[in-house]
Amino acid sequence: MNERPDREAARRRIMFVAGEDFYFLTYTLLVLLRDLGAASPERAFFDSRKLAYLADFLGSDTDLKLAITEAPLSEAARSRLALLYDRAVARRIAVERLVEAIEKRQLIHVAHSSRNADHVHLGHHVEVKRLLESPRYHPETARLRTLRQTVPQLRTMKLGTLKEKLFSTRGVRTWGD
Amino acid sequence: MGRLAIRTVEYFGDLYSFMSPPLPDGLVIIEGGNGTGKTTFADLIFFGLGGTVRQFSKKGMAQHKEIRADSNNGVRLTITIDDKLYTITRRFDDAGDALVASHATEQVEVLPIVRRDGRRVLSDWLLEALGIHVVTLFAGTYGGKLNFADVMRLIYHDQDPDPSRVFKRNDHDNFVSDSKDFRRAIFEILIGRASEDYYDVLGELKLAQVALAERHAALNAYRSAVSRTMRATAKGDDVNAEFLKQELSEREKQLERLEQTRRQLRQTTPNAPAGEASLLEHRRALSSAGRRVADTEQKANAVRTEKIRLRSLEDQLIDEVERIQKIIHAHETLALFSPDTCPCCLRKVDRAKNNCICGQAIDEGAYQRFFYSSEEYVGILKSKQKNVETVRAALAGCDEELVALENSLTKHRADVHAARRDMSRWAGAADGTYTTELERVDDELVQVRVSLERLSERLELELERDKLELQANEARLNVDRLQQRARTLEGAAQEDRDSKVRQFDQLYTSLMRSTLRDVRLARLNSDYEPILNDAEYREASSTVTRRLMYYVTLLQMSLADPTMPFPRFLLVDTPETAGIDVDNLSRAIGKIPEVIGNAAMPAQVILTTGDGKYPEHLRPLRKVILTDSDRLLNARAIL
């Protein structure tokens, strides 16, 4: 009788994927907005869908190397980059829901300028400020700085261009538009 | 030669569609005002035949608005080649391939547009069906196969902003494939069988010359490798295979004699086998120690590979642990989601105990939650941290195993060293004065065997070199043969070309004189560009007539000569746009049905033109009329 809760807890532990967690996407988006200076409507981040494609690179040094190296990718590296692309496509819906949810909680502000793309900037939220003050997220900041050297204009870049720069030019066929 | 005709043109897509009426032989007029889709009609045909149309491409500034906005769209052409019916379908979203269906055989082929990996492409299919050889053309070191789009440069009279150029612009900005040599070759291939054969042989000759250069390079590389080996083994003695075989045979005889002597000696020398047994023992010891070294090195490499894999796993797990710590921190700071958050809209749901999110009664323990609580996150973190520890323990195990293997390796290497030393000692002892005649014979036997082995190796190398020499010679003979054939064909092609050019000049002059009142003489220069009145005539308004009549002359020639490769088809797009005099244009267009009507063979010319910009008596030849309210991709205007 007592086995079921334990089994259920173990199952949920196994089902956990850090790269798909809403909090992972939340803190990555907040760091991204803060570091790109997207704190007002004039300097808003164009098209929140880009988060789905950036999250893995901001979350891991190993994955970031695949996006910034100038050397031709090995077969294994290209296959890893293709996997990251598939994961990014899979998390697009989660990003869409997340943006809507944290907008309602006023963590961010969203303006819808065109049919697909939105403009997002940080709200003045005490908890967000507190969260971002934590040195825990310094690695994300450092990775973003590195990524911006290879892919500048991340804030205003169109989604298609971002995908091309991160994946297509590195031999990964993009899909899912 | 083959004849091409377009029978229907269909555009399909989610937003727009167009279906032409059946298009007959003879002159077919597509009439319409500016911006109604005349050029799109002509471009759809060109695209369907494998051409590149910049406006249809996903990239570039001047994109075709309707076609790029449409989805699931493409072109379907029904064509006849020598009265055999085919359907070619090419899509815009996947423009890299075309589907060709034969109505007679019901065979369907998917053919790529771009030539890659030697695969047969749509252009090859079209040229083969039309009986035009897919020749390889060369300009300098660049070589490329003839494409149907190249041939279309004298068939598709497009709307060129600069009609003083006779040839349609190249599909791709490639200065080589747009060179004078390429343009001359295209003209010559279209006018004559003899020229086509000549270019065929020229292509073959160029490839044969490349093959000869490769064979020479391979042979030289081999020669130098062999001479290095010879220096190392036989002191640079360069001997051919026949002499080596002779030497080998002499050594074999010598070996046979020595073995016979040895057999006789063994019967009289009692101590001989002891030395042999000792040598065998040393060899066994050396071989066994060597095997142990190899095995241990293999094991050590396997452990190192495992270590690399574990190290990467450790990095991944550490990344994940750090990410979970950040997730926990974000959860504690922001508290955005709880186990009762709706998985669809991420809002908090007030769920009654023992009820599902939708209100259904369930056992509370079976309620499926989509978000994690703080305790669960901590549980996950602990489990991942434990995984890190496990991987680290495995890494430590690998390190221990590696140390043990390194120790064994040192020991096995020492064994090899000792076995070698024993062998040398044994050999040193054997190298002394010959205690018995048997030892001397044995020594000589070893030398002869070694020498035999080296001779066999050299013979093998020499035979391989002979093979390469033979191949290089064959390649040289092939080049000579093709050069001879090219010389023979060049004469015939030149003669054929001269006669065709004379014929062209005659017909072109006649067409130009009856179209432009002040033209007296029209002829081709050495690059097959037209010259009017010996270059004195440069009237700007005549450029379209000059170009259009050039195409019509080619058509006229093909109608008189069934062996000419020109496919008796012309596609002319809105010729009036270059500021031409309207009367001149009307006269020029009027020449087309005359040329076709006077011929014994059928032909098709598709002409798109502005409202009434053609002789009145040709009105019945209109098959599609486009207007502002009935445009090509808005409505289907069928007469």
Interface residues (C-beta under 8 A of the other chain):
Chain A: R4 P5 E8 A9 R12 R13 F16 A18 G19 D21 F22 Y23 F24 T26 Y27 G59 S60 D61 T62 R97 L98 E100 A101 I102 K104 R105 L107 E127 V128 R130 L131 S134 R136 Y137 P139
Chain B: D315 Q316 D319 E320 E322 R323 I324 Q325 K326 I327 H329 A330 H331 T333 L334 L336 F337 C344 C345 L346 R347 G365 R369 F371 Y372 E376 G379 I380 S383
